[in-house]
Amino acid sequence: MKEKIKKIVSSVLKMQNVTDETAQRDCDKWDSLKHLYLIVELEDSFGVSFEPEEIAEMKDIKSIYEIVARKL
């Protein structure tokens, strides 16, 4: 699951070096529009739907892992 999430983030943000520490605040490419694209890709890839509160919590790769894991 973690590698799949990293690949999705890498694809959406067009970044090669996505790590567990990659965070929205440190990445200029991770703006609000890309965040929405990322959410859609995650929902489609994992067959889940996120609540608005969960989407707001997704500020880094670790939080994305945790939220997706809860949904599976």
N, CA, C and O atoms as a CHARMM CRD file, in Angstrom:
* protein
*
  288
    1    1 MET  N      0.81900  -1.18900   0.00000 PROA 1      0.00000
    2    1 MET  CA     0.00000   0.00000   0.00000 PROA 1      0.00000
    3    1 MET  C      0.86900   1.26100   0.00000 PROA 1      0.00000
    4    1 MET  O      0.57700   2.21400  -0.72200 PROA 1      0.00000
    5    2 LYS  N      1.92700   1.26900   0.80200 PROA 2      0.00000
    6    2 LYS  CA     2.76500   2.46800   0.88700 PROA 2      0.00000
    7    2 LYS  C      3.40100   2.80600  -0.45400 PROA 2      0.00000
    8    2 LYS  O      3.44000   3.97100  -0.85000 PROA 2      0.00000
    9    3 GLU  N      3.89800   1.79400  -1.15000 PROA 3      0.00000
   10    3 GLU  CA     4.52900   2.04500  -2.44700 PROA 3      0.00000
   11    3 GLU  C      3.51100   2.54900  -3.46000 PROA 3      0.00000
   12    3 GLU  O      3.82100   3.42000  -4.27300 PROA 3      0.00000
   13    4 LYS  N      2.31100   2.01200  -3.41700 PROA 4      0.00000
   14    4 LYS  CA     1.25100   2.45700  -4.32700 PROA 4      0.00000
   15    4 LYS  C      0.91600   3.92500  -4.06500 PROA 4      0.00000
   16    4 LYS  O      0.73700   4.69800  -5.00600 PROA 4      0.00000
   17    5 ILE  N      0.83100   4.30500  -2.79900 PROA 5      0.00000
   18    5 ILE  CA     0.55200   5.70100  -2.44500 PROA 5      0.00000
   19    5 ILE  C      1.68100   6.60100  -2.92600 PROA 5      0.00000
   20    5 ILE  O      1.42900   7.66900  -3.48400 PROA 5      0.00000
   21    6 LYS  N      2.91600   6.18100  -2.71600 PROA 6      0.00000
   22    6 LYS  CA     4.05800   6.98200  -3.17600 PROA 6      0.00000
   23    6 LYS  C      4.03000   7.15600  -4.69200 PROA 6      0.00000
   24    6 LYS  O      4.33500   8.23800  -5.19500 PROA 6      0.00000
   25    7 LYS  N      3.66800   6.10300  -5.42200 PROA 7      0.00000
   26    7 LYS  CA     3.59400   6.19900  -6.88400 PROA 7      0.00000
   27    7 LYS  C      2.50400   7.17200  -7.31500 PROA 7      0.00000
   28    7 LYS  O      2.68700   7.93700  -8.26100 PROA 7      0.00000
   29    8 ILE  N      1.37600   7.14100  -6.62100 PROA 8      0.00000
   30    8 ILE  CA     0.28200   8.06500  -6.94000 PROA 8      0.00000
   31    8 ILE  C      0.71800   9.50400  -6.67700 PROA 8      0.00000
   32    8 ILE  O      0.50800  10.38200  -7.51400 PROA 8      0.00000
   33    9 VAL  N      1.32200   9.74400  -5.52400 PROA 9      0.00000
   34    9 VAL  CA     1.79300  11.09100  -5.18300 PROA 9      0.00000
   35    9 VAL  C      2.83900  11.54800  -6.19900 PROA 9      0.00000
   36    9 VAL  O      2.79700  12.68400  -6.67100 PROA 9      0.00000
   37   10 SER  N      3.76200  10.67200  -6.53000 PROA 10     0.00000
   38   10 SER  CA     4.80400  10.98500  -7.50100 PROA 10     0.00000
   39   10 SER  C      4.20500  11.36000  -8.85100 PROA 10     0.00000
   40   10 SER  O      4.64600  12.31600  -9.48900 PROA 10     0.00000
   41   11 SER  N      3.21200  10.61400  -9.27900 PROA 11     0.00000
   42   11 SER  CA     2.56900  10.86600 -10.56700 PROA 11     0.00000
   43   11 SER  C      1.79300  12.18500 -10.56700 PROA 11     0.00000
   44   11 SER  O      1.92600  12.98400 -11.49400 PROA 11     0.00000
   45   12 VAL  N      0.99900  12.40800  -9.54600 PROA 12     0.00000
   46   12 VAL  CA     0.17000  13.61800  -9.48200 PROA 12     0.00000
   47   12 VAL  C      1.03200  14.87300  -9.34000 PROA 12     0.00000
   48   12 VAL  O      0.77900  15.88300  -9.99600 PROA 12     0.00000
   49   13 LEU  N      2.04800  14.80300  -8.48100 PROA 13     0.00000
   50   13 LEU  CA     2.87800  15.97800  -8.22200 PROA 13     0.00000
   51   13 LEU  C      4.06100  16.09300  -9.16800 PROA 13     0.00000
   52   13 LEU  O      4.79300  17.08300  -9.14200 PROA 13     0.00000
   53   14 LYS  N      4.24600  15.07600 -10.00400 PROA 14     0.00000
   54   14 LYS  CA     5.37300  15.03500 -10.93700 PROA 14     0.00000
   55   14 LYS  C      6.69800  15.19900 -10.19900 PROA 14     0.00000
   56   14 LYS  O      7.54100  16.02300 -10.55400 PROA 14     0.00000
   57   15 MET  N      6.84600  14.37900  -9.15400 PROA 15     0.00000
   58   15 MET  CA     8.05500  14.35400  -8.32400 PROA 15     0.00000
   59   15 MET  C      8.64200  12.95500  -8.36400 PROA 15     0.00000
   60   15 MET  O      7.90600  11.97200  -8.45300 PROA 15     0.00000
   61   16 GLN  N      9.96100  12.85900  -8.29900 PROA 16     0.00000
   62   16 GLN  CA    10.59100  11.55200  -8.29200 PROA 16     0.00000
   63   16 GLN  C     10.94100  11.08000  -6.88800 PROA 16     0.00000
   64   16 GLN  O     10.88000   9.88200  -6.61000 PROA 16     0.00000
   65   17 ASN  N     11.29900  11.98000  -6.01800 PROA 17     0.00000
   66   17 ASN  CA    11.78600  11.60000  -4.69200 PROA 17     0.00000
   67   17 ASN  C     10.72300  11.76500  -3.61700 PROA 17     0.00000
   68   17 ASN  O     10.83900  12.63900  -2.75800 PROA 17     0.00000
   69   18 VAL  N      9.69300  10.93900  -3.65800 PROA 18     0.00000
   70   18 VAL  CA     8.64200  10.97300  -2.64300 PROA 18     0.00000
   71   18 VAL  C      9.04900  10.02900  -1.52100 PROA 18     0.00000
   72   18 VAL  O      9.28900   8.84400  -1.75100 PROA 18     0.00000
   73   19 THR  N      9.12400  10.56200  -0.30400 PROA 19     0.00000
   74   19 THR  CA     9.50100   9.76600   0.86300 PROA 19     0.00000
   75   19 THR  C      8.39500   9.84100   1.90700 PROA 19     0.00000
   76   19 THR  O      7.40700  10.55200   1.73000 PROA 19     0.00000
   77   20 ASP  N      8.57100   9.10600   2.98400 PROA 20     0.00000
   78   20 ASP  CA     7.60700   9.15800   4.08900 PROA 20     0.00000
   79   20 ASP  C      7.51500  10.56100   4.68400 PROA 20     0.00000
   80   20 ASP  O      6.49900  10.91500   5.28200 PROA 20     0.00000
   81   21 GLU  N      8.55800  11.35300   4.52700 PROA 21     0.00000
   82   21 GLU  CA     8.59800  12.69600   5.10900 PROA 21     0.00000
   83   21 GLU  C      8.09400  13.78400   4.16000 PROA 21     0.00000
   84   21 GLU  O      8.00500  14.94600   4.55700 PROA 21     0.00000
   85   22 THR  N      7.76700  13.43500   2.92900 PROA 22     0.00000
   86   22 THR  CA     7.26900  14.43100   1.98000 PROA 22     0.00000
   87   22 THR  C      5.99400  15.06200   2.54400 PROA 22     0.00000
   88   22 THR  O      5.05800  14.36200   2.93100 PROA 22     0.00000
   89   23 ALA  N      5.97800  16.39600   2.58400 PROA 23     0.00000
   90   23 ALA  CA     4.84300  17.11700   3.17100 PROA 23     0.00000
   91   23 ALA  C      4.42700  18.26600   2.26300 PROA 23     0.00000
   92   23 ALA  O      5.23700  18.81500   1.51500 PROA 23     0.00000
   93   24 GLN  N      3.16600  18.61400   2.34200 PROA 24     0.00000
   94   24 GLN  CA     2.61700  19.69200   1.52700 PROA 24     0.00000
   95   24 GLN  C      3.34800  21.01000   1.77700 PROA 24     0.00000
   96   24 GLN  O      3.60800  21.76000   0.83600 PROA 24     0.00000
   97   25 ARG  N      3.67200  21.29200   3.00400 PROA 25     0.00000
   98   25 ARG  CA     4.30900  22.57000   3.34300 PROA 25     0.00000
   99   25 ARG  C      5.70200  22.71400   2.73700 PROA 25     0.00000
  100   25 ARG  O      6.19400  23.83100   2.57300 PROA 25     0.00000
  101   26 ASP  N      6.34300  21.58700   2.40100 PROA 26     0.00000
  102   26 ASP  CA     7.70100  21.61000   1.86400 PROA 26     0.00000
  103   26 ASP  C      7.75200  21.46900   0.34700 PROA 26     0.00000
  104   26 ASP  O      8.83300  21.45800  -0.24100 PROA 26     0.00000
  105   27 CYS  N      6.60400  21.36500  -0.27800 PROA 27     0.00000
  106   27 CYS  CA     6.55800  21.05600  -1.70300 PROA 27     0.00000
  107   27 CYS  C      5.74000  22.10100  -2.45200 PROA 27     0.00000
  108   27 CYS  O      4.51900  22.15800  -2.31100 PROA 27     0.00000
  109   28 ASP  N      6.40900  22.92100  -3.24300 PROA 28     0.00000
  110   28 ASP  CA     5.71500  23.96700  -4.00400 PROA 28     0.00000
  111   28 ASP  C      4.70900  23.39600  -4.99500 PROA 28     0.00000
  112   28 ASP  O      3.70100  24.03200  -5.29900 PROA 28     0.00000
  113   29 LYS  N      4.98300  22.20700  -5.49300 PROA 29     0.00000
  114   29 LYS  CA     4.09400  21.59400  -6.48500 PROA 29     0.00000
  115   29 LYS  C      2.78900  21.08900  -5.87000 PROA 29     0.00000
  116   29 LYS  O      1.82500  20.83600  -6.59200 PROA 29     0.00000
  117   30 TRP  N      2.75000  20.94100  -4.55300 PROA 30     0.00000
  118   30 TRP  CA     1.58300  20.38600  -3.85800 PROA 30     0.00000
  119   30 TRP  C      0.65800  21.53100  -3.45000 PROA 30     0.00000
  120   30 TRP  O      0.58500  21.88700  -2.27400 PROA 30     0.00000
  121   31 ASP  N     -0.03800  22.09900  -4.41600 PROA 31     0.00000
  122   31 ASP  CA    -0.97100  23.18500  -4.13400 PROA 31     0.00000
  123   31 ASP  C     -2.38400  22.62200  -3.94800 PROA 31     0.00000
  124   31 ASP  O     -2.57500  21.40600  -3.96300 PROA 31     0.00000
  125   32 SER  N     -3.35700  23.49300  -3.77600 PROA 32     0.00000
  126   32 SER  CA    -4.72100  23.03000  -3.48100 PROA 32     0.00000
  127   32 SER  C     -5.33100  22.24300  -4.64000 PROA 32     0.00000
  128   32 SER  O     -6.06100  21.27900  -4.41100 PROA 32     0.00000
  129   33 LEU  N     -5.04500  22.63500  -5.86400 PROA 33     0.00000
  130   33 LEU  CA    -5.58200  21.91100  -7.01300 PROA 33     0.00000
  131   33 LEU  C     -4.95700  20.51900  -7.12000 PROA 33     0.00000
  132   33 LEU  O     -5.65900  19.53700  -7.36200 PROA 33     0.00000
  133   34 LYS  N     -3.64800  20.43800  -6.94200 PROA 34     0.00000
  134   34 LYS  CA    -2.98000  19.13200  -6.98100 PROA 34     0.00000
  135   34 LYS  C     -3.45200  18.25800  -5.82000 PROA 34     0.00000
  136   34 LYS  O     -3.50900  17.03500  -5.94500 PROA 34     0.00000
  137   35 HSD  N     -3.78600  18.87700  -4.70600 PROA 35     0.00000
  138   35 HSD  CA    -4.29700  18.12100  -3.56300 PROA 35     0.00000
  139   35 HSD  C     -5.61900  17.43800  -3.94700 PROA 35     0.00000
  140   35 HSD  O     -5.84600  16.27900  -3.60200 PROA 35     0.00000
  141   36 LEU  N     -6.47300  18.15400  -4.65100 PROA 36     0.00000
  142   36 LEU  CA    -7.74000  17.56600  -5.10200 PROA 36     0.00000
  143   36 LEU  C     -7.50200  16.43600  -6.10000 PROA 36     0.00000
  144   36 LEU  O     -8.15600  15.39600  -6.02900 PROA 36     0.00000
  145   37 TYR  N     -6.57100  16.63600  -7.02500 PROA 37     0.00000
  146   37 TYR  CA    -6.22200  15.56200  -7.97000 PROA 37     0.00000
  147   37 TYR  C     -5.71200  14.33900  -7.22000 PROA 37     0.00000
  148   37 TYR  O     -6.04800  13.20500  -7.56000 PROA 37     0.00000
  149   38 LEU  N     -4.90400  14.57800  -6.20600 PROA 38     0.00000
  150   38 LEU  CA    -4.35000  13.49000  -5.40200 PROA 38     0.00000
  151   38 LEU  C     -5.46800  12.72100  -4.69800 PROA 38     0.00000
  152   38 LEU  O     -5.45600  11.49000  -4.68000 PROA 38     0.00000
  153   39 ILE  N     -6.41800  13.42600  -4.12800 PROA 39     0.00000
  154   39 ILE  CA    -7.54400  12.78500  -3.43600 PROA 39     0.00000
  155   39 ILE  C     -8.33800  11.91200  -4.40500 PROA 39     0.00000
  156   39 ILE  O     -8.67800  10.77400  -4.08100 PROA 39     0.00000
  157   40 VAL  N     -8.63400  12.43800  -5.58500 PROA 40     0.00000
  158   40 VAL  CA    -9.39600  11.68400  -6.58800 PROA 40     0.00000
  159   40 VAL  C     -8.64100  10.42000  -6.98900 PROA 40     0.00000
  160   40 VAL  O     -9.23900   9.34900  -7.08600 PROA 40     0.00000
  161   41 GLU  N     -7.34900  10.53100  -7.22000 PROA 41     0.00000
  162   41 GLU  CA    -6.54600   9.36400  -7.60000 PROA 41     0.00000
  163   41 GLU  C     -6.51600   8.32200  -6.48400 PROA 41     0.00000
  164   41 GLU  O     -6.62000   7.12400  -6.74900 PROA 41     0.00000
  165   42 LEU  N     -6.37500   8.76900  -5.25100 PROA 42     0.00000
  166   42 LEU  CA    -6.37100   7.83800  -4.11900 PROA 42     0.00000
  167   42 LEU  C     -7.72400   7.14400  -3.98900 PROA 42     0.00000
  168   42 LEU  O     -7.78300   5.93100  -3.79200 PROA 42     0.00000
  169   43 GLU  N     -8.80200   7.90300  -4.09800 PROA 43     0.00000
  170   43 GLU  CA   -10.14000   7.30700  -3.99700 PROA 43     0.00000
  171   43 GLU  C    -10.36700   6.28300  -5.10400 PROA 43     0.00000
  172   43 GLU  O    -10.88800   5.19700  -4.84600 PROA 43     0.00000
  173   44 ASP  N     -9.98400   6.61600  -6.32500 PROA 44     0.00000
  174   44 ASP  CA   -10.15700   5.69100  -7.45100 PROA 44     0.00000
  175   44 ASP  C     -9.28600   4.45400  -7.30300 PROA 44     0.00000
  176   44 ASP  O     -9.74400   3.33900  -7.55100 PROA 44     0.00000
  177   45 SER  N     -8.04800   4.63800  -6.90600 PROA 45     0.00000
  178   45 SER  CA    -7.10300   3.51900  -6.81500 PROA 45     0.00000
  179   45 SER  C     -7.43400   2.54300  -5.69500 PROA 45     0.00000
  180   45 SER  O     -7.23500   1.33700  -5.83800 PROA 45     0.00000
  181   46 PHE  N     -7.94000   3.06700  -4.57600 PROA 46     0.00000
  182   46 PHE  CA    -8.20800   2.21500  -3.41800 PROA 46     0.00000
  183   46 PHE  C     -9.69600   1.91100  -3.23300 PROA 46     0.00000
  184   46 PHE  O    -10.05900   1.14600  -2.34000 PROA 46     0.00000
  185   47 GLY  N    -10.55300   2.49500  -4.05500 PROA 47     0.00000
  186   47 GLY  CA   -11.98200   2.23300  -3.95200 PROA 47     0.00000
  187   47 GLY  C    -12.59200   2.72800  -2.65400 PROA 47     0.00000
  188   47 GLY  O    -13.44600   2.06600  -2.06400 PROA 47     0.00000
  189   48 VAL  N    -12.14600   3.89800  -2.21400 PROA 48     0.00000
  190   48 VAL  CA   -12.63400   4.47900  -0.96000 PROA 48     0.00000
  191   48 VAL  C    -13.13800   5.89500  -1.22300 PROA 48     0.00000
  192   48 VAL  O    -12.91700   6.45500  -2.29700 PROA 48     0.00000
  193   49 SER  N    -13.81400   6.46100  -0.23600 PROA 49     0.00000
  194   49 SER  CA   -14.23000   7.86300  -0.26600 PROA 49     0.00000
  195   49 SER  C    -13.77600   8.51200   1.02600 PROA 49     0.00000
  196   49 SER  O    -13.89600   7.92900   2.10300 PROA 49     0.00000
  197   50 PHE  N    -13.26000   9.70900   0.91000 PROA 50     0.00000
  198   50 PHE  CA   -12.76800  10.42200   2.08200 PROA 50     0.00000
  199   50 PHE  C    -13.75900  11.49500   2.51800 PROA 50     0.00000
  200   50 PHE  O    -14.41900  12.12400   1.69100 PROA 50     0.00000
  201   51 GLU  N    -13.85000  11.68700   3.81100 PROA 51     0.00000
  202   51 GLU  CA   -14.65300  12.76000   4.39100 PROA 51     0.00000
  203   51 GLU  C    -13.85400  14.06500   4.29200 PROA 51     0.00000
  204   51 GLU  O    -12.62500  14.03000   4.23400 PROA 51     0.00000
  205   52 PRO  N    -14.53500  15.20800   4.27300 PROA 52     0.00000
  206   52 PRO  CA   -13.82200  16.48500   4.19900 PROA 52     0.00000
  207   52 PRO  C    -12.76300  16.65500   5.29300 PROA 52     0.00000
  208   52 PRO  O    -11.69800  17.22100   5.04600 PROA 52     0.00000
  209   53 GLU  N    -13.05600  16.16800   6.49100 PROA 53     0.00000
  210   53 GLU  CA   -12.09400  16.28100   7.59100 PROA 53     0.00000
  211   53 GLU  C    -10.83300  15.47400   7.29700 PROA 53     0.00000
  212   53 GLU  O     -9.72300  15.90600   7.61000 PROA 53     0.00000
  213   54 GLU  N    -11.01100  14.30500   6.69600 PROA 54     0.00000
  214   54 GLU  CA    -9.86500  13.45600   6.36000 PROA 54     0.00000
  215   54 GLU  C     -9.01900  14.11000   5.27000 PROA 54     0.00000
  216   54 GLU  O     -7.78900  14.07600   5.32300 PROA 54     0.00000
  217   55 ILE  N     -9.67800  14.69700   4.29800 PROA 55     0.00000
  218   55 ILE  CA    -8.95800  15.37700   3.21500 PROA 55     0.00000
  219   55 ILE  C     -8.11700  16.51200   3.78200 PROA 55     0.00000
  220   55 ILE  O     -6.97700  16.71000   3.36100 PROA 55     0.00000
  221   56 ALA  N     -8.66200  17.25000   4.72400 PROA 56     0.00000
  222   56 ALA  CA    -7.93200  18.35300   5.34700 PROA 56     0.00000
  223   56 ALA  C     -6.73900  17.86300   6.15900 PROA 56     0.00000
  224   56 ALA  O     -5.74800  18.58100   6.29800 PROA 56     0.00000
  225   57 GLU  N     -6.82300  16.64500   6.69900 PROA 57     0.00000
  226   57 GLU  CA    -5.72800  16.07800   7.49500 PROA 57     0.00000
  227   57 GLU  C     -4.56900  15.58500   6.63700 PROA 57     0.00000
  228   57 GLU  O     -3.46600  15.40200   7.15200 PROA 57     0.00000
  229   58 MET  N     -4.78500  15.37100   5.36700 PROA 58     0.00000
  230   58 MET  CA    -3.76800  14.79600   4.48000 PROA 58     0.00000
  231   58 MET  C     -2.73400  15.84700   4.09700 PROA 58     0.00000
  232   58 MET  O     -2.76300  16.39200   2.99400 PROA 58     0.00000
  233   59 LYS  N     -1.83200  16.11900   5.01300 PROA 59     0.00000
  234   59 LYS  CA    -0.82400  17.15200   4.80300 PROA 59     0.00000
  235   59 LYS  C      0.56000  16.58700   4.50900 PROA 59     0.00000
  236   59 LYS  O      1.47200  17.32600   4.13800 PROA 59     0.00000
  237   60 ASP  N      0.71400  15.27700   4.67500 PROA 60     0.00000
  238   60 ASP  CA     1.99300  14.63200   4.39600 PROA 60     0.00000
  239   60 ASP  C      1.75000  13.16300   4.07500 PROA 60     0.00000
  240   60 ASP  O      0.63600  12.66100   4.22600 PROA 60     0.00000
  241   61 ILE  N      2.78700  12.48700   3.63700 PROA 61     0.00000
  242   61 ILE  CA     2.65100  11.09300   3.21600 PROA 61     0.00000
  243   61 ILE  C      2.23300  10.20500   4.38300 PROA 61     0.00000
  244   61 ILE  O      1.40300   9.31300   4.21000 PROA 61     0.00000
  245   62 LYS  N      2.78800  10.43300   5.55200 PROA 62     0.00000
  246   62 LYS  CA     2.43000   9.60700   6.71700 PROA 62     0.00000
  247   62 LYS  C      0.94300   9.69400   7.03800 PROA 62     0.00000
  248   62 LYS  O      0.30900   8.67500   7.31400 PROA 62     0.00000
  249   63 SER  N      0.38600  10.89000   7.00500 PROA 63     0.00000
  250   63 SER  CA    -1.04600  11.02700   7.30600 PROA 63     0.00000
  251   63 SER  C     -1.89500  10.37800   6.21500 PROA 63     0.00000
  252   63 SER  O     -2.96200   9.83400   6.50100 PROA 63     0.00000
  253   64 ILE  N     -1.43100  10.43100   4.98000 PROA 64     0.00000
  254   64 ILE  CA    -2.15800   9.75500   3.89800 PROA 64     0.00000
  255   64 ILE  C     -2.16600   8.25500   4.14100 PROA 64     0.00000
  256   64 ILE  O     -3.20800   7.61700   3.99700 PROA 64     0.00000
  257   65 TYR  N     -1.01600   7.67400   4.51100 PROA 65     0.00000
  258   65 TYR  CA    -0.95100   6.23700   4.82800 PROA 65     0.00000
  259   65 TYR  C     -1.98600   5.87800   5.88300 PROA 65     0.00000
  260   65 TYR  O     -2.76700   4.94100   5.71800 PROA 65     0.00000
  261   66 GLU  N     -1.97500   6.64100   6.96900 PROA 66     0.00000
  262   66 GLU  CA    -2.85100   6.33400   8.10300 PROA 66     0.00000
  263   66 GLU  C     -4.32700   6.40500   7.71400 PROA 66     0.00000
  264   66 GLU  O     -5.11300   5.53400   8.09000 PROA 66     0.00000
  265   67 ILE  N     -4.69700   7.42400   6.97400 PROA 67     0.00000
  266   67 ILE  CA    -6.10000   7.60200   6.60000 PROA 67     0.00000
  267   67 ILE  C     -6.54100   6.52500   5.61200 PROA 67     0.00000
  268   67 ILE  O     -7.63200   5.97300   5.74900 PROA 67     0.00000
  269   68 VAL  N     -5.71300   6.22400   4.62900 PROA 68     0.00000
  270   68 VAL  CA    -6.05900   5.16900   3.66700 PROA 68     0.00000
  271   68 VAL  C     -6.15900   3.82800   4.38500 PROA 68     0.00000
  272   68 VAL  O     -7.08200   3.05700   4.12100 PROA 68     0.00000
  273   69 ALA  N     -5.22900   3.53900   5.28300 PROA 69     0.00000
  274   69 ALA  CA    -5.24400   2.26400   6.01500 PROA 69     0.00000
  275   69 ALA  C     -6.53100   2.10400   6.81900 PROA 69     0.00000
  276   69 ALA  O     -7.07100   1.00000   6.90000 PROA 69     0.00000
  277   70 ARG  N     -7.02700   3.17900   7.40900 PROA 70     0.00000
  278   70 ARG  CA    -8.28500   3.11400   8.16600 PROA 70     0.00000
  279   70 ARG  C     -9.46800   2.79400   7.26300 PROA 70     0.00000
  280   70 ARG  O    -10.44300   2.18400   7.70300 PROA 70     0.00000
  281   71 LYS  N     -9.38400   3.19900   6.01600 PROA 71     0.00000
  282   71 LYS  CA   -10.48700   3.00100   5.07500 PROA 71     0.00000
  283   71 LYS  C    -10.52700   1.58700   4.49800 PROA 71     0.00000
  284   71 LYS  O    -11.56400   1.14000   4.00900 PROA 71     0.00000
  285   72 LEU  N     -9.40000   0.89200   4.55900 PROA 72     0.00000
  286   72 LEU  CA    -9.33900  -0.44500   3.94400 PROA 72     0.00000
  287   72 LEU  C     -9.76400  -1.53100   4.89800 PROA 72     0.00000
  288   72 LEU  O     -9.76800  -2.70600   4.53400 PROA 72     0.00000
